[in-house]
Amino acid sequence: MTGAAVPQNWSPVGGGELGDLIRSHDWAATPLGAIGTWPAPVRTIVQTLLLSPVPTVAIWGRDGILVYNQGYAEICGPHHPVALGGRLLELWPDARAFNAHVIASGLSGRPLSFRAHELELWRHGRAETAWMDLEYTPVLDDRGTPIGTLATALDITERVLSARRIAENESRFRFLDQLGQATANARDAGAILEITTRCVGAHLNLSNCAYADMDPDGDGFTIRGNWHAPTSPSILGHYSLADFGALAVRELNAGRPLIVNDNVAELAPHEAETFRAIGIAATICMPLVKDGRLAALMAIHHAHPHRWSHAELALIREVTERCWAHIERVGVEASLRVSEARLRALVHATSDVVYHMSSDWQEMRQLDGRGFLSDLAEPSVRWLDHYVDPADRPAVKAAVNDAVRRKGLFELEHRVRRADGRVGWTLSRAVPVIDRHGTVTEWFGMASNVTFRHEADARLRESEARFRAIADDAPVMTWITDESGACIYLNRRWYEFTGQAEAEALGLGWLDAIHPDDRIRSEQAFLAANADRTSFRLEYRLRNRD
């Protein structure tokens, strides 16, 4: 190398520990020569890189002699401090071709740039993958001849990982939306699980995706549904959880997922054999714990060892939670349909009591011989005391007197004493028979048993209370509006998530929890769908309570 003469006692200043190592290194044993003889361009570059906060290395001559700063020392990992003053091509033989290209380009005066270059580093005592933006700039001597390369490395690992996380989240949300649409019309658990396992298996390119119910003993389980790739076997059947190993028993019963990347490497031989026997090398198994007991499982498998990513774990965790929530919801809906069917059957099966009443309402005879009132073989001259509940007798007597006075319809709902001795409700209607002289000769009436309606009202109130309890415990936010679009109910999950009070959220107050950039679009879409009486789907950002 050539350059202006320098004082024999020159040495760089600063640089911390790396500066001390450079100053004390035996450079005379390298092609660079003694540090005091370095030409001005080399001095300038070395002094600059020592003061730079960016990982920087100077690569000198065809031997690629390295001089670097503290930041680059961390990139060197276990090669430091041997790399200081060492030959680049000898230090990283696996990257020899790449580094030879760098040296040749620098000595030819050509810069190089590499964006998001993937490297394996040992910055923290272990191997890790990192991404760097690398810049290689030729270094010229006083006559303009290339004598080396100055390289800087900008760590963009976090930026790359953030971009990947964003892409993974977007992919997961798209899949979850598609899965939600695919299962939206499913009305039983089997259909939901069949669609879910098929979609998840295809999306993640799995060998198997399965779900299972646990036996009451907590050990046995039955795989009732299993999507599998054409090259993989079905794993339907009954199994013992203990056969899959202590790790599976411990994690799943604790409500934690079982994650195995390679059962041969991570499990005892007899435990790994249970997996291998059904064609599984890697698995994630998600538990469903209800009332403190392991109740069901959903699992994804690979036939070959596979290191599960955070994205895959997040996806199967969310799919499982949504799947169980959907199953519980359709179960509630099915129960409500059964209740409604029973109520209709009760209504259709209700018998009416047909009766005859004397003109003065003193004598009553039941004509049809069946009904919910107590039967009388003889006319009852004290029907008011016999049938009508004491609390309603004044109202019934007043209504009778009014009908007699008007010679018109008697109609009243009141409580009665039933044939079984209990109090029931009846809707009584009676009309007068009037002769040609305008005299009432008798009355005919019908008493409809509406006890069921009163009981149904009570059950409806109880059902409403149960609905609210179920809705409040559901893992999703649920809301109901009136016909104008004003929100009249939000479940507890909404208030827990947003931190709103009920008075703040009802009506259109829930819009205040939407991100300001999304509010107008969300409000317009919601109100338009409400006005058109159409369903809608909408994604927006929602403020958490924090």
C-alpha positions as CSV (number, residue, x, y, z in Angstrom):
1,M,0.0,0.0,0.0
2,T,1.1,3.5,-0.7
3,G,0.4,6.8,0.9
4,A,1.9,9.8,2.7
5,A,4.5,9.1,5.3
6,V,3.3,8.9,8.9
7,P,4.9,9.3,12.2
8,Q,6.2,5.9,13.5
9,N,4.4,6.3,16.8
10,W,0.9,6.9,15.3
11,S,-2.0,4.9,16.7
12,P,-5.7,5.5,16.5
13,V,-7.5,7.1,19.4
14,G,-10.8,6.0,21.2
15,G,-12.8,2.9,20.2
16,G,-13.1,1.5,23.7
17,E,-12.0,-2.1,24.1
18,L,-11.7,-2.6,20.3
19,G,-9.4,0.5,20.2
20,D,-7.2,-1.1,22.8
21,L,-7.1,-4.4,20.9
22,I,-6.1,-2.6,17.7
23,R,-3.4,-0.6,19.4
24,S,-1.9,-3.7,21.0
25,H,-2.2,-6.1,18.0
26,D,1.0,-7.3,16.3
27,W,0.2,-5.8,12.9
28,A,3.7,-6.3,11.7
29,A,2.9,-9.9,11.3
30,T,0.2,-9.0,8.8
31,P,0.4,-7.7,5.2
32,L,-0.7,-4.3,6.6
33,G,2.6,-3.9,8.4
34,A,3.3,-2.2,11.7
35,I,0.6,0.2,12.8
36,G,3.0,3.1,12.8
37,T,3.7,2.6,9.1
38,W,0.1,2.6,7.9
39,P,-0.5,5.1,5.0
40,A,-2.9,8.0,5.5
41,P,-5.9,6.5,3.8
42,V,-5.7,3.4,6.1
43,R,-5.2,5.6,9.2
44,T,-8.2,7.7,8.2
45,I,-10.5,4.7,7.6
46,V,-9.5,2.9,10.8
47,Q,-9.9,6.1,12.9
48,T,-13.3,6.7,11.4
49,L,-14.6,3.2,11.9
50,L,-13.5,3.2,15.5
51,L,-15.5,6.3,16.2
52,S,-18.6,5.1,14.3
53,P,-21.6,3.7,16.2
54,V,-22.5,1.6,13.1
55,P,-21.0,-1.9,12.8
56,T,-18.1,-1.2,10.4
57,V,-15.2,-3.3,9.0
58,A,-12.3,-2.4,6.7
59,I,-11.2,-5.2,4.4
60,W,-7.6,-4.5,3.2
61,G,-5.9,-5.9,0.1
62,R,-6.3,-9.2,-1.7
63,D,-5.8,-11.1,1.6
64,G,-8.9,-9.3,3.0
65,I,-7.2,-8.3,6.3
66,L,-9.9,-7.2,8.8
67,V,-9.9,-4.1,11.0
68,Y,-13.3,-3.4,12.7
69,N,-15.1,-1.7,15.5
70,Q,-17.0,-2.9,18.5
71,G,-20.3,-3.1,16.6
72,Y,-18.8,-5.4,14.1
73,A,-17.2,-7.5,16.8
74,E,-20.6,-8.4,18.0
75,I,-21.5,-9.6,14.5
76,C,-18.3,-11.7,14.5
77,G,-19.5,-13.6,17.5
78,P,-17.1,-16.4,18.4
79,H,-14.7,-15.4,15.6
80,H,-13.8,-12.3,17.6
81,P,-11.0,-11.4,18.6
82,V,-9.3,-13.9,16.2
83,A,-10.9,-12.1,13.3
84,L,-9.0,-8.9,14.1
85,G,-6.1,-8.8,11.6
86,G,-7.3,-12.1,10.2
87,R,-7.9,-13.1,6.6
88,L,-11.6,-12.8,5.6
89,L,-11.6,-15.9,3.3
90,E,-10.1,-18.1,6.0
91,L,-12.4,-17.0,8.8
92,W,-15.7,-17.8,7.1
93,P,-15.0,-20.7,4.7
94,D,-18.8,-21.3,4.2
95,A,-19.1,-17.8,2.7
96,R,-15.9,-17.9,0.8
97,A,-17.4,-17.3,-2.6
98,F,-19.5,-14.3,-1.3
99,N,-16.5,-12.7,0.5
100,A,-14.2,-13.3,-2.5
101,H,-16.7,-11.3,-4.6
102,V,-16.7,-8.5,-2.0
103,I,-12.8,-8.3,-2.1
104,A,-12.7,-8.4,-5.9
105,S,-15.3,-5.7,-6.3
106,G,-13.6,-3.4,-3.8
107,L,-10.2,-3.8,-5.5
108,S,-11.9,-3.1,-8.8
109,G,-13.4,0.1,-7.5
110,R,-17.0,-1.2,-7.6
111,P,-19.4,-0.6,-4.6
112,L,-21.8,-3.3,-3.6
113,S,-25.2,-3.1,-1.8
114,F,-27.3,-5.9,-0.3
115,R,-30.7,-5.3,1.2
116,A,-32.2,-7.5,3.9
117,H,-29.3,-10.0,3.6
118,E,-30.0,-13.0,5.9
119,L,-27.1,-14.0,8.2
120,E,-26.5,-16.3,11.1
121,L,-25.0,-14.4,14.0
122,W,-23.7,-15.3,17.5
123,R,-24.2,-12.0,19.2
124,H,-25.7,-13.4,22.4
125,G,-23.8,-16.7,22.9
126,R,-26.2,-18.6,20.6
127,A,-27.0,-18.8,16.9
128,E,-29.6,-16.5,15.7
129,T,-30.9,-15.4,12.3
130,A,-30.6,-11.7,11.5
131,W,-31.2,-9.5,8.5
132,M,-28.7,-6.7,7.5
133,D,-28.5,-4.0,4.9
134,L,-24.9,-4.3,3.8
135,E,-22.9,-1.5,2.1
136,Y,-19.4,-2.1,0.6
137,T,-17.5,1.0,-0.5
138,P,-14.1,0.8,-2.2
139,V,-11.2,2.6,-0.4
140,L,-8.7,4.4,-2.6
141,D,-5.1,5.4,-1.8
142,D,-3.6,8.9,-2.6
143,R,-3.2,8.0,-6.3
144,G,-6.8,6.7,-6.7
145,T,-5.9,3.1,-6.6
146,P,-8.4,0.8,-4.8
147,I,-6.7,-0.8,-1.7
148,G,-9.6,-2.2,0.2
149,T,-13.3,-2.0,1.0
150,L,-15.1,-0.3,3.8
151,A,-18.2,-2.3,4.9
152,T,-21.1,-1.2,7.1
153,A,-23.9,-3.4,8.4
154,L,-27.2,-2.0,9.4
155,D,-29.3,-4.4,11.5
156,I,-32.9,-4.4,10.2
157,T,-33.9,-7.7,11.9
158,E,-36.7,-6.1,13.8
159,R,-38.1,-4.3,10.8
160,V,-38.0,-7.6,8.8
161,L,-39.7,-9.5,11.6
162,S,-42.3,-6.8,12.1
163,A,-43.2,-6.9,8.4
164,R,-43.4,-10.6,8.5
165,R,-45.7,-10.4,11.6
166,I,-47.9,-8.0,9.9
167,A,-48.1,-10.2,6.8
168,E,-48.8,-13.2,9.0
169,N,-51.5,-11.4,10.9
170,E,-53.2,-10.3,7.7
171,S,-53.0,-13.8,6.3
172,R,-54.5,-15.2,9.6
173,F,-57.3,-12.7,9.7
174,R,-58.2,-13.4,6.0
175,F,-58.3,-17.1,6.7
176,L,-60.4,-16.6,9.9
177,D,-62.8,-14.5,8.0
178,Q,-63.1,-17.1,5.2
179,L,-63.5,-19.8,7.8
180,G,-66.2,-17.8,9.6
181,Q,-68.1,-17.4,6.3
182,A,-67.7,-21.2,5.6
183,T,-69.2,-22.2,8.9
184,A,-71.7,-19.4,9.2
185,N,-74.7,-21.5,8.2
186,A,-73.6,-24.7,10.0
187,R,-76.2,-25.7,12.6
188,D,-74.6,-28.6,14.4
189,A,-71.2,-29.3,16.0
190,G,-70.2,-32.0,13.5
191,A,-70.6,-29.8,10.5
192,I,-68.7,-27.0,12.2
193,L,-65.8,-29.3,13.1
194,E,-65.8,-31.0,9.7
195,I,-65.5,-27.7,7.8
196,T,-62.9,-26.3,10.3
197,T,-60.5,-29.3,10.1
198,R,-60.7,-29.4,6.3
199,C,-60.0,-25.7,5.9
200,V,-57.2,-25.6,8.5
201,G,-55.6,-28.7,7.1
202,A,-55.5,-27.3,3.6
203,H,-54.5,-23.8,4.7
204,L,-51.5,-25.0,6.7
205,N,-50.6,-27.8,4.3
206,L,-50.9,-30.4,7.2
207,S,-50.9,-34.1,7.1
208,N,-53.8,-34.3,9.6
209,C,-56.2,-32.0,11.5
210,A,-58.4,-33.7,14.0
211,Y,-60.7,-33.1,17.0
212,A,-61.5,-35.4,19.8
213,D,-63.8,-35.8,22.9
214,M,-62.3,-36.8,26.2
215,D,-63.7,-39.8,28.2
216,P,-65.0,-39.1,31.7
217,D,-62.0,-40.9,33.1
218,G,-59.7,-38.1,31.9
219,D,-57.4,-40.4,30.0
220,G,-59.3,-42.0,27.1
221,F,-60.3,-39.9,24.1
222,T,-62.0,-40.5,20.8
223,I,-61.0,-38.8,17.6
224,R,-64.4,-38.3,16.0
225,G,-63.3,-36.1,13.1
226,N,-60.1,-36.1,11.0
227,W,-59.2,-34.4,7.9
228,H,-56.0,-35.9,6.4
229,A,-53.9,-35.4,3.3
230,P,-54.1,-38.1,0.6
231,T,-50.7,-39.4,1.6
232,S,-51.5,-39.6,5.3
233,P,-53.7,-42.1,7.1
234,S,-56.9,-41.4,9.0
235,I,-56.4,-41.4,12.7
236,L,-60.0,-41.8,13.8
237,G,-60.4,-44.0,16.8
238,H,-60.0,-44.4,20.6
239,Y,-56.7,-43.7,22.3
240,S,-55.2,-43.3,25.8
241,L,-53.7,-39.9,26.5
242,A,-51.1,-41.4,28.8
243,D,-49.7,-43.4,25.9
244,F,-48.7,-40.1,24.3
245,G,-46.4,-39.2,27.2
246,A,-46.2,-37.3,30.5
247,L,-45.7,-34.0,28.6
248,A,-49.0,-34.4,26.9
249,V,-50.8,-35.3,30.1
250,R,-49.3,-32.4,32.0
251,E,-49.7,-29.7,29.4
252,L,-53.2,-30.5,28.2
253,N,-54.7,-31.0,31.6
254,A,-53.3,-27.7,32.6
255,G,-55.1,-26.1,29.7
256,R,-51.8,-25.4,27.8
257,P,-51.1,-26.5,24.2
258,L,-48.9,-29.6,23.6
259,I,-46.2,-28.5,21.1
260,V,-43.9,-31.1,19.7
261,N,-41.6,-30.2,16.7
262,D,-39.9,-33.6,16.4
263,N,-41.2,-36.4,18.7
264,V,-38.1,-38.6,18.1
265,A,-35.8,-35.8,19.4
266,E,-38.1,-34.4,22.1
267,L,-39.9,-37.4,23.6
268,A,-39.0,-40.7,25.3
269,P,-38.8,-43.5,22.7
270,H,-42.0,-45.3,23.8
271,E,-43.9,-42.0,23.8
272,A,-42.6,-41.0,20.4
273,E,-43.6,-44.5,19.1
274,T,-47.2,-43.8,19.9
275,F,-47.1,-40.8,17.5
276,R,-45.1,-42.6,14.9
277,A,-47.6,-45.5,14.8
278,I,-50.2,-43.1,13.5
279,G,-47.9,-41.3,11.1
280,I,-47.2,-38.2,13.2
281,A,-43.8,-36.6,13.7
282,A,-44.8,-33.0,14.8
283,T,-48.0,-31.8,16.5
284,I,-49.8,-28.9,18.2
285,C,-52.7,-30.1,20.3
286,M,-55.1,-27.4,21.8
287,P,-57.1,-28.3,24.8
288,L,-60.7,-27.3,25.8
289,V,-61.0,-27.3,29.6
290,K,-64.5,-26.9,31.0
291,D,-65.4,-26.8,34.6
292,G,-61.8,-27.6,35.5
293,R,-61.8,-30.8,33.4
294,L,-60.1,-31.5,30.0
295,A,-63.2,-32.0,27.8
296,A,-62.0,-31.9,24.2
297,L,-59.0,-31.6,21.9
298,M,-58.2,-30.1,18.5
299,A,-54.9,-30.9,16.9
300,I,-52.8,-30.3,13.8
301,H,-50.1,-32.7,12.7
302,H,-47.2,-33.1,10.3
303,A,-45.9,-36.4,9.1
304,H,-42.3,-35.1,9.2
305,P,-40.5,-33.0,11.8
306,H,-41.6,-29.4,11.6
307,R,-40.7,-26.4,13.7
308,W,-44.0,-24.7,14.4
309,S,-44.0,-21.0,14.0
310,H,-45.6,-18.4,16.2
311,A,-48.0,-17.7,13.4
312,E,-49.2,-21.3,13.2
313,L,-49.6,-21.5,17.0
314,A,-51.6,-18.3,17.0
315,L,-53.8,-19.5,14.1
316,I,-54.7,-22.9,15.7
317,R,-55.3,-21.2,19.1
318,E,-57.7,-18.7,17.6
319,V,-59.4,-21.3,15.3
320,T,-59.9,-23.5,18.3
321,E,-61.4,-20.8,20.5
322,R,-63.7,-19.6,17.7
323,C,-64.7,-23.2,16.9
324,W,-65.7,-24.0,20.4
325,A,-67.6,-20.7,20.8
326,H,-69.4,-21.4,17.5
327,I,-70.3,-24.9,18.7
328,E,-71.7,-23.5,22.0
329,R,-73.7,-20.9,20.2
330,V,-75.3,-23.3,17.8
331,G,-76.0,-25.6,20.8
332,V,-77.8,-22.8,22.5
333,E,-79.8,-22.0,19.3
334,A,-80.7,-25.7,19.0
335,S,-82.0,-25.8,22.6
336,L,-84.0,-22.7,21.9
337,R,-85.5,-24.3,18.9
338,V,-86.5,-27.3,20.9
339,S,-88.0,-25.1,23.6
340,E,-90.0,-23.3,20.9
341,A,-91.2,-26.5,19.4
342,R,-92.3,-27.8,22.8
343,L,-94.2,-24.5,23.5
344,R,-96.0,-24.8,20.1
345,A,-97.0,-28.4,20.9
346,L,-98.3,-27.3,24.3
347,V,-100.4,-24.6,22.6
348,H,-101.8,-27.0,20.1
349,A,-102.6,-29.6,22.7
350,T,-104.4,-27.2,25.0
351,S,-108.1,-28.1,25.6
352,D,-110.8,-25.5,26.2
353,V,-113.6,-25.9,28.7
354,V,-117.0,-25.3,27.2
355,Y,-119.7,-24.3,29.7
356,H,-123.3,-23.3,30.1
357,M,-124.4,-20.5,32.4
358,S,-127.9,-19.6,33.6
359,S,-129.3,-16.3,32.6
360,D,-128.6,-14.8,36.0
361,W,-125.1,-16.5,36.2
362,Q,-126.1,-18.4,39.3
363,E,-125.8,-21.9,37.8
364,M,-122.9,-23.3,35.8
365,R,-122.5,-26.6,34.0
366,Q,-119.4,-27.9,32.3
367,L,-120.5,-29.3,28.9
368,D,-117.5,-31.0,27.4
369,G,-116.6,-33.2,30.3
370,R,-112.9,-32.5,29.9
371,G,-110.6,-29.6,30.8
372,F,-108.5,-28.2,33.4
373,L,-111.2,-27.2,35.9
374,S,-112.6,-29.5,38.5
375,D,-115.5,-31.5,37.1
376,L,-119.0,-31.3,38.6
377,A,-121.7,-33.8,38.0
378,E,-124.3,-31.4,39.1
379,P,-124.8,-27.7,38.3
380,S,-122.7,-25.5,40.5
381,V,-124.7,-22.7,42.2
382,R,-121.5,-21.4,43.9
383,W,-119.2,-21.5,40.8
384,L,-117.7,-18.1,41.7
385,D,-116.6,-19.5,45.1
386,H,-115.8,-22.9,43.7
387,Y,-113.7,-22.0,40.6
388,V,-112.4,-18.4,40.8
389,D,-109.3,-17.6,42.9
390,P,-110.3,-15.4,45.9
391,A,-108.0,-12.7,44.8
392,D,-109.8,-12.3,41.5
393,R,-113.5,-12.8,42.6
394,P,-114.3,-9.0,42.9
395,A,-113.0,-8.4,39.4
396,V,-114.9,-11.4,37.9
397,K,-118.1,-10.4,39.7
398,A,-117.8,-6.8,38.4
399,A,-117.3,-8.1,34.8
400,V,-120.2,-10.4,35.0
401,N,-122.5,-7.6,36.3
402,D,-121.4,-5.4,33.5
403,A,-122.0,-8.1,30.8
404,V,-125.5,-8.8,32.2
405,R,-126.3,-5.1,32.2
406,R,-125.1,-4.7,28.7
407,K,-126.4,-8.1,27.5
408,G,-123.1,-8.3,25.8
409,L,-119.8,-10.2,25.6
410,F,-118.2,-11.3,28.9
411,E,-114.5,-11.5,28.5
412,L,-111.9,-11.6,31.3
413,E,-108.6,-13.3,32.1
414,H,-108.4,-14.4,35.7
415,R,-107.1,-17.0,38.0
416,V,-109.0,-20.2,38.8
417,R,-108.8,-23.3,40.9
418,R,-107.8,-26.2,38.7
419,A,-108.8,-29.8,38.9
420,D,-105.5,-30.7,40.5
421,G,-106.1,-28.2,43.2
422,R,-103.5,-25.7,41.9
423,V,-104.2,-22.2,40.7
424,G,-104.2,-21.6,37.0
425,W,-105.1,-18.9,34.5
426,T,-108.1,-18.9,32.2
427,L,-109.4,-16.6,29.5
428,S,-113.1,-16.8,29.8
429,R,-115.5,-15.6,27.1
430,A,-119.2,-15.9,27.2
431,V,-122.0,-14.6,25.0
432,P,-125.7,-14.3,25.9
433,V,-128.6,-16.1,24.1
434,I,-131.3,-13.5,23.7
435,D,-134.9,-14.3,22.7
436,R,-137.1,-12.2,20.5
437,H,-138.3,-10.2,23.4
438,G,-134.7,-9.1,24.1
439,T,-134.4,-11.2,27.2
440,V,-131.3,-13.1,28.0
441,T,-132.2,-16.8,28.5
442,E,-128.8,-18.3,29.0
443,W,-125.1,-17.9,28.4
444,F,-122.6,-20.1,26.6
445,G,-118.9,-19.7,27.1
446,M,-115.5,-21.1,26.6
447,A,-112.6,-21.1,29.1
448,S,-109.2,-21.3,27.5
449,N,-106.4,-22.5,29.7
450,V,-103.8,-19.8,29.4
451,T,-101.8,-21.0,32.3
452,F,-99.2,-22.1,29.9
453,R,-98.8,-18.5,28.6
454,H,-98.2,-17.1,32.0
455,E,-95.8,-19.9,32.7
456,A,-94.2,-19.3,29.3
457,D,-93.9,-15.6,30.1
458,A,-92.1,-16.6,33.3
459,R,-89.9,-19.0,31.4
460,L,-89.3,-16.4,28.8
461,R,-88.1,-14.0,31.5
462,E,-85.9,-16.8,32.8
463,S,-84.7,-17.6,29.3
464,E,-83.9,-13.9,28.8
465,A,-81.9,-14.0,32.0
466,R,-80.1,-17.1,30.9
467,F,-79.5,-15.5,27.5
468,R,-77.9,-12.5,29.2
469,A,-75.8,-14.8,31.4
470,I,-74.7,-16.9,28.4
471,A,-74.0,-13.8,26.3
472,D,-72.1,-12.2,29.1
473,D,-69.9,-15.3,29.5
474,A,-69.4,-15.7,25.7
475,P,-65.8,-15.0,24.5
476,V,-67.1,-12.6,21.9
477,M,-68.8,-9.2,22.0
478,T,-72.5,-9.4,21.4
479,W,-75.0,-6.6,20.8
480,I,-78.7,-6.0,20.0
481,T,-80.4,-2.9,18.5
482,D,-84.0,-1.8,18.2
483,E,-85.6,-1.3,14.8
484,S,-84.1,2.2,14.5
485,G,-80.6,1.0,14.9
486,A,-80.1,2.2,18.4
487,C,-78.2,-0.3,20.6
488,I,-80.3,-1.6,23.4
489,Y,-78.0,-4.3,24.7
490,L,-74.3,-5.0,24.9
491,N,-72.8,-8.0,26.7
492,R,-70.3,-7.8,29.4
493,R,-67.4,-8.6,27.0
494,W,-68.0,-5.2,25.3
495,Y,-67.8,-3.2,28.5
496,E,-64.7,-5.2,29.7
497,F,-62.9,-4.6,26.4
498,T,-63.8,-1.0,25.8
499,G,-64.1,0.3,29.3
500,Q,-67.4,2.0,28.4
501,A,-70.2,2.3,30.9
502,E,-73.7,1.1,29.9
503,A,-75.0,4.7,29.6
504,E,-72.1,5.6,27.3
505,A,-72.4,2.6,25.0
506,L,-76.2,2.4,24.4
507,G,-77.9,4.1,21.5
508,L,-75.1,5.0,19.2
509,G,-72.6,5.6,22.0
510,W,-70.7,2.5,21.1
511,L,-69.4,4.3,18.0
512,D,-67.2,6.4,20.4
513,A,-65.1,3.3,21.0
514,I,-64.2,3.0,17.3
515,H,-60.9,4.3,16.0
516,P,-61.5,7.9,14.8
517,D,-60.2,7.0,11.3
518,D,-62.8,4.1,11.1
519,R,-65.8,5.7,12.8
520,I,-67.5,7.5,9.8
521,R,-67.1,4.5,7.5
522,S,-68.4,2.1,10.2
523,E,-71.4,4.3,11.2
524,Q,-72.4,4.8,7.6
525,A,-72.2,1.0,6.8
526,F,-74.1,0.1,10.0
527,L,-76.9,2.6,9.5
528,A,-77.2,1.8,5.8
529,A,-77.6,-1.9,6.5
530,N,-80.1,-1.2,9.3
531,A,-82.2,1.1,7.0
532,D,-82.1,-1.5,4.2
533,R,-82.8,-4.4,6.6
534,T,-79.8,-6.3,5.3
535,S,-77.0,-8.1,6.9
536,F,-73.5,-6.7,6.8
537,R,-69.9,-7.5,7.6
538,L,-67.5,-4.9,8.8
539,E,-63.9,-4.7,10.1
540,Y,-62.8,-1.7,12.2
541,R,-60.3,-0.9,14.9
542,L,-61.8,-0.8,18.4
543,R,-60.3,1.0,21.4
544,N,-59.3,-1.2,24.3
545,R,-60.0,0.1,27.8
546,D,-56.3,0.9,28.2
